[in-house]
Amino acid sequence: MAISKVYFQIICFIVFSLSYLVIINLYFMSRGNAAWVFAPGTLLVGLVGYWIGDYLYTRYFK
């Protein structure tokens, strides 16, 4: 049973958003800031992940 296109796009959106937040926060923590911050641009990175998920699904899973 294959995963549907919408679920694949949502998974890519979540993965890209969370990985961006983790990478930015690890960078700030390495610079001495101990507080968790909301990184600007998280939604944009998530939308890019959504678009990449669409592209990958149509290219490789159809």
Buried (B, 14 or more C-beta within 10 A) or exposed (E): EEEEBEEBBBBBBBBBBBEBBEEBBEEBEEEEEEEEEEBEEBEEBBEBBBBBBBEEBEEEEE
